[in-house]
Every structure is written in structure tokens, then in C-alpha cells.
Amino acid sequence: MKITNKKVALHWYFAIYLIVATIALLDFKIGGMISLYMLYLLPIGFIGIYGNRLQAIMLSIVCGGVWILVDNSLGILSFENSFSWVEIISRLILLIFIAYIIGSYRIAYQALLQQAYRDEKTGAYNYSAFLEIGTKYLKVVSRSNEVASLAYFDMDNFKIINDSYGHSTGDKVLLQFSNIVMKHVRSSDLFARIGGDEFIVLFIGSDADQSRDNLEKIKFEFNALMANNNYPTTVSIGLIDITKDKSLEVMIMEADLMMYEAKSKGKNTINQGDGSSGSTV
């Protein structure tokens, strides 16, 4: 989880700063008998993990300032004492350092997660990630009675590119196709490379009829790019509506079947099924 929604973020940040104020009040009430600096690490750690590193560093400065002001009001520190300034600076450095470490851990974790979830050649999700995330998406879709659809892509005559121009050119075509798809799908949709020259998109909030418009744009743009390079490659697409009584794996198989029927009809076409029996429309 990462705090991205602005309204949710404001609520969380208000709660975090309220917690900081509560810790400060508790620290003041105790009167310095027990050091509560460890409690300040809780909101810093939360923001470092669920926010970002900069936000964590900013909060650490706030926490350090509050901590120092409370101790100054209690007479534990004095702004007029040079030894107190050494401790003040040390406290700030400590909290900033901890915030930096936690935020850096978040960045490293996200990078590792991207490596585990993404296809290295195209930047699309890999098949394992698609199954994991897609299954979660469909649970939400089922609860909210939202529509969704599934498109399965397979490039026509892709082997000719690899055989005639080399695998580096083939990899370039895969990346170009992925970039085109990513341009036409929304952030709420899920795009993955199944393997080889096969890709899949889960459209959230769009039924097959609505998704077909986007697929036509993808097909047109990709075909135009291939024609400009004199490559004999086009794309065949199988498209179905998502049904709530089937697993994601089963619906992938049905979309795959629609794609193979598209190839049998002459390739370079979109074959749309109703998602209930695999029949075409």
C-alpha cells in the first residue's frame, strides 16, 4: 500500500501530525522522567514506508523540533548552552538519518518489486504478476458489480522478423508494441506479457464493446508502424467480457481461444466472444 489518493493522504497526514502532537503532550506531562524519543520514530517510520523518503525526512525535522522544544520548556535543554546545541544537532541528525534509511528501504523494496513483477524486455507486467494482481482486481469488480473485459494479443508472422532481421529487432518490435498498448490503456487497466509475442490486457470498467474501440486504435497504430518498416507483422486479438463465475485462468484460456479463431479467419483482426460460452459475436 502507498498513500496516493489525495483525500486519503490528507486524512493520514492529519492523523500523523495529531499523533506527533499527542506524543509531545505526553512527553511534557511526564516531565522528562522517561525519554519518549522512540515514539517519534513510529510516525516517521509510517510515512517512510507508506509515503516517500522526502516526506519522512520533513516529518523527522518536525518531530525533532517538537522534541527539542518540549525538552527546552522542561529545562532539559537550553538554547543558550553550547552543550545543549550539540545534543540538539545530534537529535536532528539521528531522526533525519533514520527517516532517510526507512525511505531508502522503501525505494529499494519498490525496485525489487518492479523487477519481480515486470517483464524486463517490455516493461509490461509478467504473467505471474498478472494472475496475482488480476485476481485481486476481479474480486473488487465482482463486489462492486463493475464490468470488465479481457483481450489476448498474438503477433502475426512475428517469427519472420526474428529469422530475417534477428532477435534484437524482434525485441525492439515487442517493446514498440508494448509502448503502443500502454499509451491506449488506462492506469486502472492491467497489461502483461504472457510470453514470446503474446500479451494480455484486463480492462476494468469497460465491457468488450467499449474496449474494442481501444483495441482498434492499438491494432491500427501497430500495423502502421510495422508497414512503415516493411515488416510483415500484424496482430490478432481475442476479446471477451469478464464473467463473475469463472476464474481468471479460465477466462484467459477463453480469450486465447478467441485469438486463435481470429488467426484462423485470416489474422490481423479482433475476434470478440461473449465470455459465457466462447461463442463469437
C-alpha positions as CSV (number, residue, x, y, z in Angstrom):
1,M,0.0,0.0,0.0
2,K,1.2,3.5,-0.8
3,I,-0.7,6.7,0.0
4,T,-1.6,8.2,-3.4
5,N,-5.2,9.3,-3.2
6,K,-5.1,13.0,-2.2
7,K,-8.1,12.9,0.1
8,V,-6.9,9.8,1.8
9,A,-3.4,11.3,2.0
10,L,-4.7,14.4,3.8
11,H,-6.5,12.4,6.3
12,W,-3.4,10.2,7.0
13,Y,-1.1,13.2,7.3
14,F,-3.5,15.0,9.7
15,A,-3.6,11.8,11.8
16,I,0.2,11.6,11.8
17,Y,0.7,15.1,12.9
18,L,-2.0,14.7,15.6
19,I,0.0,11.7,16.8
20,V,3.1,13.8,16.9
21,A,1.3,16.4,19.0
22,T,-0.1,13.7,21.3
23,I,3.4,12.3,21.9
24,A,4.7,15.8,22.6
25,L,1.9,16.5,25.1
26,L,2.6,13.1,26.8
27,D,6.3,13.9,26.9
28,F,5.5,17.3,28.5
29,K,3.1,15.7,31.1
30,I,5.7,13.1,32.1
31,G,8.1,15.9,32.6
32,G,11.2,14.3,31.1
33,M,11.3,11.4,33.6
34,I,11.2,8.9,30.7
35,S,12.5,9.7,27.2
36,L,9.9,9.2,24.6
37,Y,12.1,9.8,21.6
38,M,11.4,6.2,20.4
39,L,7.7,7.1,20.0
40,Y,8.6,9.8,17.5
41,L,10.0,7.0,15.3
42,L,6.6,5.5,14.8
43,P,5.0,8.2,12.6
44,I,8.4,8.7,10.8
45,G,8.5,5.0,10.0
46,F,4.9,5.0,8.8
47,I,5.5,7.9,6.4
48,G,8.8,6.4,5.3
49,I,7.1,3.2,4.3
50,Y,3.7,4.4,3.0
51,G,4.7,7.8,1.9
52,N,8.1,8.7,0.5
53,R,11.6,9.5,1.7
54,L,11.3,13.3,1.4
55,Q,8.1,13.3,3.4
56,A,9.7,11.1,6.1
57,I,12.7,13.5,6.3
58,M,10.4,16.5,6.6
59,L,8.4,14.8,9.4
60,S,11.7,13.9,11.1
61,I,12.6,17.5,11.3
62,V,9.2,18.4,12.7
63,C,9.5,15.6,15.3
64,G,13.0,16.7,16.2
65,G,11.9,20.3,16.6
66,V,8.9,19.3,18.7
67,W,11.1,17.0,20.9
68,I,13.7,19.8,21.4
69,L,11.0,22.4,22.2
70,V,9.4,20.2,24.8
71,D,12.8,19.4,26.5
72,N,13.6,23.1,26.4
73,S,10.4,24.0,28.1
74,L,11.1,21.4,30.7
75,G,14.6,22.7,31.3
76,I,16.3,19.6,30.0
77,L,17.9,21.6,27.1
78,S,18.8,25.2,26.9
79,F,19.3,27.2,23.7
80,E,21.8,29.3,25.5
81,N,24.0,26.3,26.4
82,S,26.6,25.2,23.8
83,F,26.5,21.6,25.1
84,S,22.7,21.6,24.5
85,W,23.2,22.7,20.9
86,V,25.5,19.7,20.4
87,E,22.6,17.4,21.6
88,I,20.0,19.4,19.6
89,I,22.0,18.9,16.4
90,S,22.7,15.2,17.2
91,R,19.0,14.6,17.8
92,L,18.0,16.1,14.4
93,I,20.8,14.2,12.6
94,L,19.6,11.0,14.2
95,L,16.0,11.4,13.3
96,I,16.8,12.6,9.7
97,F,19.2,9.6,9.3
98,I,16.5,7.1,10.4
99,A,14.0,8.7,8.1
100,Y,16.4,8.5,5.2
101,I,17.2,4.8,5.9
102,I,13.5,3.9,6.1
103,G,12.7,5.9,2.9
104,S,15.6,4.3,1.1
105,Y,14.4,0.9,2.1
106,R,11.0,1.7,0.6
107,I,12.7,2.8,-2.7
108,A,14.8,-0.4,-2.8
109,Y,11.8,-2.6,-2.0
110,Q,9.8,-1.0,-4.8
111,A,12.7,-1.5,-7.2
112,L,12.9,-5.2,-6.3
113,L,9.1,-5.5,-6.6
114,Q,9.2,-4.0,-10.1
115,Q,11.9,-6.5,-11.1
116,A,9.8,-9.4,-9.8
117,Y,6.6,-8.1,-11.4
118,R,7.8,-6.7,-14.7
119,D,8.9,-8.2,-17.9
120,E,12.4,-6.9,-18.5
121,K,12.1,-6.6,-22.3
122,T,8.9,-4.6,-22.5
123,G,8.1,-3.1,-19.0
124,A,4.7,-4.8,-19.0
125,Y,3.7,-7.0,-16.1
126,N,4.8,-10.6,-16.3
127,Y,2.3,-13.5,-16.3
128,S,2.7,-14.3,-12.6
129,A,2.1,-10.7,-11.6
130,F,-0.9,-10.5,-14.0
131,L,-2.5,-13.6,-12.3
132,E,-1.8,-12.2,-8.8
133,I,-3.0,-8.7,-9.4
134,G,-5.7,-9.6,-11.9
135,T,-7.3,-12.0,-9.4
136,K,-7.5,-9.2,-6.8
137,Y,-8.9,-6.8,-9.4
138,L,-11.7,-9.2,-10.3
139,K,-12.7,-9.7,-6.6
140,V,-13.2,-5.9,-6.5
141,V,-15.1,-6.0,-9.8
142,S,-17.3,-8.8,-8.5
143,R,-18.2,-6.9,-5.3
144,S,-18.9,-3.7,-7.0
145,N,-20.8,-5.2,-10.0
146,E,-18.5,-3.4,-12.3
147,V,-18.0,-4.5,-15.9
148,A,-14.6,-5.7,-17.2
149,S,-13.2,-7.4,-20.3
150,L,-10.1,-9.3,-21.4
151,A,-8.1,-9.0,-24.6
152,Y,-5.5,-11.6,-25.7
153,F,-2.9,-10.4,-28.3
154,D,-0.7,-12.5,-30.6
155,M,1.5,-11.1,-33.3
156,D,1.1,-12.5,-36.8
157,N,4.3,-13.6,-38.6
158,F,6.5,-12.4,-35.8
159,K,8.8,-15.4,-36.4
160,I,9.7,-13.9,-39.8
161,I,11.1,-10.8,-38.0
162,N,13.3,-12.9,-35.7
163,D,14.5,-15.1,-38.6
164,S,15.1,-12.3,-41.1
165,Y,16.2,-9.4,-39.0
166,G,17.5,-11.0,-35.8
167,H,16.2,-11.3,-32.3
168,S,17.4,-7.8,-31.3
169,T,14.9,-6.4,-33.9
170,G,12.3,-8.8,-32.6
171,D,12.8,-7.4,-29.1
172,K,12.5,-3.9,-30.4
173,V,9.2,-4.7,-32.0
174,L,7.9,-6.2,-28.7
175,L,8.9,-3.0,-26.9
176,Q,7.2,-0.9,-29.6
177,F,4.0,-2.9,-29.3
178,S,4.1,-2.6,-25.5
179,N,4.5,1.2,-25.7
180,I,1.6,1.5,-28.1
181,V,-0.6,-0.6,-25.8
182,M,0.4,1.3,-22.7
183,K,-0.5,4.6,-24.5
184,H,-4.0,3.4,-25.1
185,V,-4.9,1.7,-21.8
186,R,-5.7,3.4,-18.5
187,S,-3.8,3.2,-15.3
188,S,-6.7,1.2,-13.9
189,D,-6.2,-1.5,-16.6
190,L,-3.7,-4.3,-16.3
191,F,-1.3,-5.1,-19.2
192,A,1.1,-8.1,-19.2
193,R,3.3,-10.1,-21.5
194,I,2.3,-13.7,-21.4
195,G,5.5,-14.9,-23.1
196,G,7.0,-14.7,-26.6
197,D,4.9,-12.4,-28.7
198,E,1.7,-12.9,-26.7
199,F,0.2,-10.2,-24.5
200,I,-2.9,-9.6,-22.5
201,V,-5.0,-6.7,-21.1
202,L,-7.6,-6.7,-18.4
203,F,-9.8,-3.7,-19.0
204,I,-11.5,-2.6,-15.7
205,G,-14.8,-0.6,-16.1
206,S,-15.1,-1.4,-19.8
207,D,-17.1,-4.2,-21.4
208,A,-15.9,-5.9,-24.6
209,D,-17.8,-3.5,-26.8
210,Q,-16.2,-0.5,-25.1
211,S,-12.8,-2.0,-25.1
212,R,-12.9,-2.8,-28.8
213,D,-12.5,0.9,-29.7
214,N,-9.2,1.0,-27.9
215,L,-8.1,-2.3,-29.4
216,E,-8.9,-1.0,-32.9
217,K,-6.6,2.0,-32.2
218,I,-3.8,-0.3,-30.9
219,K,-4.1,-2.5,-33.9
220,F,-4.2,0.4,-36.4
221,E,-1.2,2.1,-34.8
222,F,0.9,-1.1,-34.6
223,N,0.1,-2.2,-38.1
224,A,1.0,1.3,-39.5
225,L,4.4,1.2,-37.6
226,M,5.1,-2.3,-39.0
227,A,4.2,-1.2,-42.5
228,N,6.5,1.8,-42.3
229,N,9.3,-0.5,-41.5
230,N,8.3,-3.1,-44.2
231,Y,7.8,-5.7,-41.5
232,P,5.1,-8.4,-42.4
233,T,3.8,-8.4,-38.8
234,T,0.2,-7.6,-37.7
235,V,-1.7,-8.5,-34.6
236,S,-4.6,-10.9,-33.9
237,I,-6.8,-10.2,-30.9
238,G,-9.2,-12.3,-28.9
239,L,-11.7,-10.3,-26.8
240,I,-14.2,-11.5,-24.2
241,D,-16.4,-10.0,-21.4
242,I,-15.4,-10.9,-17.9
243,T,-17.9,-13.2,-16.1
244,K,-18.0,-13.5,-12.4
245,D,-18.5,-17.2,-12.1
246,K,-15.1,-18.1,-13.7
247,S,-11.5,-17.9,-12.6
248,L,-9.1,-15.6,-14.3
249,E,-7.1,-18.6,-15.7
250,V,-10.3,-20.0,-17.4
251,M,-11.1,-16.6,-18.9
252,I,-7.6,-16.3,-20.2
253,M,-8.0,-19.6,-22.0
254,E,-11.3,-18.4,-23.5
255,A,-9.7,-15.2,-24.7
256,D,-6.8,-17.2,-26.1
257,L,-9.3,-19.4,-28.0
258,M,-10.9,-16.2,-29.5
259,M,-7.4,-15.1,-30.6
260,Y,-6.7,-18.4,-32.4
261,E,-10.1,-18.1,-34.1
262,A,-9.0,-14.7,-35.2
263,K,-5.9,-16.2,-36.8
264,S,-8.0,-18.9,-38.5
265,K,-10.1,-16.2,-40.0
266,G,-7.1,-14.6,-41.8
267,K,-5.2,-12.9,-39.0
268,N,-5.0,-9.2,-38.3
269,T,-8.4,-9.0,-36.8
270,I,-10.3,-8.7,-33.5
271,N,-12.4,-11.8,-32.6
272,Q,-15.0,-11.0,-29.9
273,G,-16.7,-13.6,-27.8
274,D,-19.4,-13.1,-25.2
275,G,-17.3,-14.7,-22.4
276,S,-20.0,-17.2,-21.4
277,S,-19.6,-20.0,-23.9
278,G,-16.8,-18.9,-26.1
279,S,-19.1,-18.1,-29.0
280,T,-18.1,-15.2,-31.3
281,V,-20.2,-12.2,-31.9
